[in-house]
Amino acid sequence: MYGVVLHFDSKTESIINNLWKGLRDSGISNYAYEIQNRRPHLTLADYSDLEEPQYKELFDQYYESASRMSLTFNMLGTFINSGALFLSPNPTRELIELHFKHHTHFKEYSQFSNSMYSPERWIPHCTIANRLSNQQLLEALQYSTNRLEMIEAEVQEISFMKIRNQDNKKVVETIHRKELI
């Protein structure tokens, strides 16, 4: 599996990492630790297969001069019947356009794309916990609500990554990343 993801400033990453740690330490969710090297992120695209070298080159060219953006996270949500809890940013025009233009530019890969991330279905989100029972979802929501305040984040990096198996563990491998200007 391949993905294109947005990463945040260190303060925002620290807030989310601390939330993940608290959920784990409280026995509510181990989501953040199920895959090695997982970082807080927003996924723009998710692909089942790609020609890595070709996509990397196109990615590098396309995002050569991409700009940083500010986002405000002030909503916790869940997808119906998913057992997932996520933080959702206010959907700025800049974020929606970045996502739409990505999918337009890389449309030749749409046959490999997870439809959940297509422009007409995408809900920007940063997953906090996943695969929760109803009771765990309630606990995760309560835990997170009591510990979070509005987050003013800056998107500072875009990455092309894949999840691979290594020693019977899933590992996030960054194939290429671009610091945003």
N, C-alpha and C positions, 0 to 999 in steps of 0.2 A: 504494500500500500504506500502511496506517495501523497504528499500534501504540500500546499503552499499556505504558509501561516504568517501572521503578524505577531511580533514580540514587542513587549512594553519596556518602559524605563525601569531601572533597578528598584525604585521605591514601590512601584505597582507590583512588580514580580515578588518583592519581599512580602507585601500584604497578602497576596494570593498564596505564596508558599507557606506563610504562617497559618493561614486558614486551612490549607491542606494538611499541615502537620497537626493542628488541633483536632481536625476531624479524625485523623488516624489515631492520635493519642487517646481520644475519647471513645474509640471503638466504633465509630459511626461509618467511616468510609476509608478505604485504602486506595482509592482511585488514583491518586497522584503517584503512587509508588508501584503500580502494576506494570508500568513500562519504564524502563531505565532511561534517564536523561530527559524526562518529560519536563517541559517548561510551560508556564502560563502563556496562553496564546489565543488568537482568533483565527479560525480556519477560513481561508478564502476558497480553497478548492481541495478536493479529495479524489484521488485517481486510483483505480485498481491496477493499472499497468501504464508504463511509459517507456520510451526509449530515452534512458537517462542522459547520455551525452548531448543528444539533440535538444531535449527539453532544457537542460542546464544552459546551453548556449543561448537559446531563445529567451529564457528567464533572465539571464545576465544582461542581454541587450535591452530587453523591455524595461527592466527596473533600474537601468543605469542612472537615471536622474529622478527617481521617485522621492517624494517629499514626506517628511515626518507629519504626523497629524495628532491633534489632541482629541481625546475621547473622555466622556464622563460615564462612569458606571454607577448607576443608582437604582438598579432593579435586579432582584433575584427572580428566577423563573424555573419552570420545568416544562418539558415536552409531555403531552398527555400520554399516560401509560408507558413511560420510558424509564422511570426510576432514576432520572437524571436531574441534577440541580445545577444551574448555571448563573453566572453574572452576565447581564446584557448591557451593552453600551447604548447610549442614546444614538440612534441611527443618523449620523450626520450625512449631509449631501456628499461630502468628501469621501467618507467610508463607502457609501452605497455606490458612488461612481467608480471608485477604485475596484470594487468587487465586480461590477458590471463590465468595466473595461477589461479586466483580467479575463473574464469568461469570453468576451468578444474576441480578444486578441488570440487566445489559446483555444478557439472553437474546434480546431482540428482534433483536439484531445477529448472532446465532449463525449465520445462513445465510451471512454474509460472513466468518466466523471460520475461521482455519487450525486444523484439528483437532489439530495438534501441541500447541496451547496450551489445549485443553479440559481441564477438571478431571480427567477420568479418564486422560489421556495426558501431562499436563504434567510435564516434568522441569526444575526450576528450574536455569538455567545462565547463565553469562556467557561468551560466545564469545571465545576467545583467538585462534583461527585457523580457517580454513575452506577447503574445496576443496583439501585437501592430498593429494599422492600418499602411498602407504604410507611411502616413505622420508622425506618431509617431515614426516609425522605423527610418526614415530619421533624425528626431529630436534627437532621442536617440543616433544614430550613431555620429551625429555631436557633441552633448553634450559630449559624452564619449571620442571621438577623441581629443577634445580640452582640456580635463582634465587629461587624462591618459598619463603616460610614461611607458616604459618597466618595468615590475614587476618581480623582482627576489624573488620567493617564496620558502618556505620550507614546505613540507607536514609533519605535526607533529602528526597527529592523524587519525585513521580510526574508523568509527562508523557504527554500525548496528542500524538503526532507522526505525520508522514508522510514517506515517501521519494518525492522527485520528481526529475525530470530537469531539469537546467539546464546549458546549454552542453555537451551530450553527456556530462555527469557526473551521477552520482546524488548527491543532497544530502539530508541529514536536516533537516527543518524542524519545529521545535517549534510546534505549534498552540496549546497551552496547557499550563502546568505549575503544579503546586501544591507549595509548600514544606510538608512534613509538620511537624506540631506535636508 
